[in-house]
Amino acid sequence: QVELVEFGGGLVQPGGSLRLSCVFYGSTFSTTVMRWYRQAPGKERESAAVVSAGGGTTYADSVKGRFTISRDHAKNTVYLQMNSLNPEDTAVYYCNALDVRTRYEYWGQGTQVTVSS
């Protein structure tokens, strides 16, 4: 069984930074692809950033150069460092884990990020 718990959302001014954390409770962190999705009001959920089990990363064009995804295998945690935030980044951010062996997928509860002055 896997549980994902997210931390770090909140209110930030345009141009500011936030770091989201997602703690993976389970034994299979090393074989999962970790992804941060986000869903803005009235919009579909979209993939913002992905980190593979080996550490390779991919970003949506809208966040490239501003967001950095990383993972710490010692802490079973994935991070999303978000810089130069703008109001269009306002969304609920969800942590997602895909076990590459079983294809099982897990979701966190979501954390709200609001960028506003």
N, C-alpha and C positions, 0 to 999 in steps of 0.2 A: 504494500500500500504506500502511496506517495501523497504528501501534502505539501503545497506551496504556500508560503506566507510572505506577503509583500510589506515593505516598510518604505517610508520616505516621501510620500506625496505631501502636497500642501499648496499654499498660495505663495506665488513669487512674482516679483515685478518684471516687466519686459526687460530683456537683457541679462536677467539673473540666471542662477544655476540651481539645480537640484540633483541629488543622487538617490536613485531608487535601489532598493535591495530586495532580493527574493531568496528566501531560505528554503532549500529543498530538504524535506524530511522524508528520508527513504534511503535505500541502500544502492540505488542504481544511478546516482548522479553522473558517474564517469561514462555512462553509455547513453546519455540523453543529449538531444539538441535543445538548447534553451533559447527562448524567444520572448521578446517584449512586444506585445500588441498594444494598440490604443484605439479607443473609440470616442470620437468627439460627438457632441450632441447632434442628433439628426443625421449622423453619418454611419457608414459601415465600419466594422472593425478592420483595422489594417495592421500589417506587420511593420513594426518600426525598426527592429534590429534583431539579428540572429547570431548566436555563437555556437559553433559545432562542438562536439565532444573533444576534438583536438585543438580547439581555440580559434579556428577560422571564423571570420566575421563578415556579415553582409548587412547593409543598411538601406532603408528606403531613401529615395532621392531627397525627400523633404527634410530629412534629419542628417544627411551625410555631411560630415565636417563639423557638426555641432554635438552630436551624441556619440558616446562610446560605450559599447557593451563589453563586459569582461566577466570571467568566472574564476572562482577560487575553489579548487578541488579540496583543499584542506578544510574549508569552512562550508562546503556544499552550498555555496551562495553564488548568485549571479547578480551583477550590478548594471545599472544604466546611468552613466554620468551624462547629464543634460546641461549644456551650456548655451548661451545666447538664446534663451527661451523667448518666444514671442506668443501673442495671444492664440495663434493658430495651433499651438502645441497643447492647448487646453483640452483635456480628455481624461477618461478613466484609463489607466495603464494596467494591463494584465500580464502576469508572468505565465509562460506556457512551457511545458516540458514534453518532449516527444522521445520515448524510449526507442532507439533505433533497432533494438533486437525484437521487441514484442509489438511495436507500433502503437502501444498504449499512449494516450495523450492525457495530460493533466493540466488543470488551470488553477491559478490563484484567484483570490476573491476580488482583486482589483483595488487600485488606489487612485484617488482623485488628484490630478495636477491641474491647477488653475493659474494661468498667467494673466495678470491684470494689474493695472496701476490704481 
